[in-house]
Amino acid sequence: MAASVREKQTVALRRMLNFNTPPLKNNAAEPVWKVLIYDRFGQDIISPLLSVKELRDMGITLHLLLHSDRDPIPDVPAIYFLMPTEENIDRICQDLRNQLYESYYLNFISAISRSKLEDIASAALAANVVSQVTKVFDQYLNFITLEDEMFILCHQNKELISYHAINRADIQDTDMEAIMDSIVDSLFCFFVTLGAVPIIRCPRGNAAEMVAVKLDKKLRENLRDARNSLFTGDSMSAGQFSFQRPLFVLADRNMDMATPLHHSWTYQALIHDVLDFHLNRVVMEEGSSMEPSPGGARPKKKSKKSYDLTAADKFWQKHKGSPFPEVAESVQEELDSYRAQEDEVKHLKSIMGLEGEDEGAISMLSDNTAKLTSAVSSLPELLEKKRLIDLHTNVATAVLDHIKSRKLDVYFEYEEKLLSKSNLDKSLLDIITDPDAGTPEDKMRLFLIYYITAQQAPSELDLEQYRKALLDAGCDLSPLNYIKQWKAFTKMANPANYGNSGVKPMGLFSRVMNTGSQFVMEGVKNLVLKQHNLPVTRILDNLMEMKSHPETDDYRYFDPKMLRGSESSVPRNKNPFQEAIVFVVGGGNYIEYQNLVDYTKSKPGRKVVYGCSELFNAAQFMKQLSQLGQK
Amino acid sequence: MTCRLVDSGACTEMAVDITLLFKASVKTVKTRNKAIGIGFDSTKDEIFKRSRTKSGFTQRAKEVITNITKLKDFLLQHRKDYISAGSLISSDLTRMTDGERDQIDQDAQIFMRTCSEAIKQLRGEVEKQAAPAQIKEHRGSVLDLVETYLKGVCKVYSEQRAIRVKRMVDKKRLSRLTPERSSRPEKTLEVAPTEEKTIIEESSEKSISEVQGSAVSLWEEGRVEDELSPEEIQMFEQENQRLVSEMSSLVDEVRQIEGKVVEISRLQEIFAEKVLQQESEIDNIHQLVVGATENVKEGNEDIREAIKNNAGFRVWILFFLVMCSFSLLFLDWYDS
């Protein structure tokens, strides 16, 4: 697994767009033009990986949604990339009948069934275009890769496999089966793209176990079927870069409910929490919302701007996991270095103007033409850098506004103390009754974390007090009902231990240093995160290192390559694993991802990939909890 | 159903080719249809369909592409010969003369110009044609792709040319200095490959003739003596030194100028591109400004009219009031 998940999926997409032949490296090859047609699933998969410009470079002249009105373009090959659902198949048949394009390359995101294939065949036959259907492929790409080592299952219909859908009280067996099937299908596609058969470990007694059983069965069936196996032995041994199989850890959201509600302090997690962030795209309103409009004048029209935070953005890649004050400083540094470079270029102008008539200036001229050439060729880079700096300035300013208005730093500090069970200096009630510290949602989150992490449930009196305070603040109490139920269910002897974390405020000195920067963070404490491990990370650590720990000892063990399915939970392999994939059934978020990334950095030579069935921020999670609590 | 190995840098191909499965399904459906009794006379219709001609646009775009490919192949084929640093000594038959090189340059440029003309023409046609929006967009992007391809090939050509110019300059430098050191007045300077008559050669020839002239005169004077006197030898040495320094300074200057000219031409290209980009924007702004001035003029006119109307209106009101008061007075006088 030397190449990251994102690269693998990108390579697969590029190959598909090149008519399923490996793309040539030759830059000056003849252009071949084609049209790309996708459905919403395909769009979600392609958009984080390939930009419109890259599509153009590959010869895609038009990219259209499947269910839009499309005009016939009679002499162009069309590449379809979509899920094999009923309506998509119907639309393909319609296209074939209308003979919109010259040749058709059909690529299905996950495997298509025989009957649907026959539907297409009969439509093609009816329209006499069978020869035009040039190729049909099963791409096995039914997952969305957001980062180098992070993927989610789907974005479009995520209500179907959300935490709420899995854990609701009135769920039928058939519904559960359907949900599990779709999750397993996507995971199977993921492993096909990865090209490795993992060893699966999962806890007992929850949704994760069901997923593990099904996935094991599916992998096993595919391996047994020697003719059609997708993991043939030759390709594995020769093409693999590691000789070990990866470890696949399935976790369930129910194991750790506090982390999604936690207020975060790293850049990416904050953006996801506070702004509208989907599929690596931030949508913000332009213009500061702090100034009141002058009396009588029309209010400033706010337009929505969307920014893409991509892999090519070096600043983003470097700082997406850093704590926010660091980000603010770095933006300032980047701005300064950019201004210095800009000044250099401007300086050249004056030099050019001076030496007009000098005869002995030939030597100077030579230097200057070289400088000019280098300046002109570096201009596009400079412009790009400026654009990125502007982008990050806007985004960071928006985040900072939210932090200041909601006092998110206070919440973060308090929650960290709660999670690490260190002494609390302020009482919970104070924060809840404080009118300008955060929205009612924030307060509810804080209270839920308190409730979840408390060793013993607070007494009835306390609870009443809290309830009243929360209702006064305007919070909705239905999530609390659900959490109570949850706590009763899990009834863990030791509530999830969040490890030692410490939060040190950095003190006056740094605040003085920060006043020079554009981001005046007065009143916002400069908090420094100390390394700590979330439950998911600790479980992963135990399993990878084969350490014995009461939490993970009774995890089940599946090995699809073994001839006999064993029910034992004794691992056959005694060596520690080098690569792992963590998948959280029921939803995950960036805080866990960041924690895993930090863990990987601390242990060199390890690779960890994080996946979840859906990605939600705290607000969305609260909504699901309140829905569950209302039943 | 393929699971091929690709290079070690890429991952193994995991997409499954089910085209054969599809064809099998087609057969199944066909047999099923025959059994039910729905028959399609597919063979005849297929023949008809196949004779459908491609649209003119695609054909022409494909033609342009094939032309550009021909040019590219031609350039690459002769690339080695073109930039070979054929030394003076080797009598390699495959070495290109510079006349041929110039010919290649000229032909390539004409070719590139015609190709870009063809692209522009196609673009104009696309604009004029009334086709649905998607087709227009598609054709526009097709032309963009062809243009990028052309630019790539032009880059290949200009790189070759730049290498050639550099090599020539270096060659001249080498061939200048070494003969200078060992030359005697009566020996003519070795003539380097004279593709272009530069100032150096002319000036050097002039100075050669000068030197020769002075040497001849000296010779004439010293013909009586059997051998050159030491002073004369020294004088000749000094002359040599002077000539050498003059030559080398001239050579340096010209070399530098040549290099700078190449760089400046590159810069000019970049600037020209940028200026062309700005042209369309400036046109836009121009239009807007013209429109704005028109609007302001019309506004002025309207205001003038309004003032006039206002004034006229007032005159009428005044007149009416005066008439009313007069009529009142009149009635009053009439009554009493």
Interface residues (C-beta under 8 A of the other chain):
Chain A: A3 K8 V11 A12 R15 M16 N20 P22 N27 A28 E30 P31 W33 V35 R56 G59 T61 L62 L64 R70 D71 I73 P74 D75 V76 N107 A111 I112 R114 L117 E118 I120 A121 S122 A124 L125 A126 N128 V129 V130 S131 V133 T134 K135 V136 F137 D138 Q139 Y140 V192 T193 G195 R227 N228 L230 T232 D234 S235 A238 G239 I362 L365 S366 T369 A370 L372 T373 V376 S377
Chain B: M1 C3 L5 V6 D7 S8 A10 C11 T12 E13 M14 A15 V16 D17 I18 T19 L21 F22 S25 V26 T28 V29 K30 N33 F40 S42 D45 E46 K49 R52 K54 S55 T58 I65 T69 K72 P132 A133 Q134 I135 E137 H138 S141 V142 D144 L145 V146 T148 Y149 G152 V153 V156 E253 Q256 I257 G259 K260 E263 I264 R266 L267 I270 F271
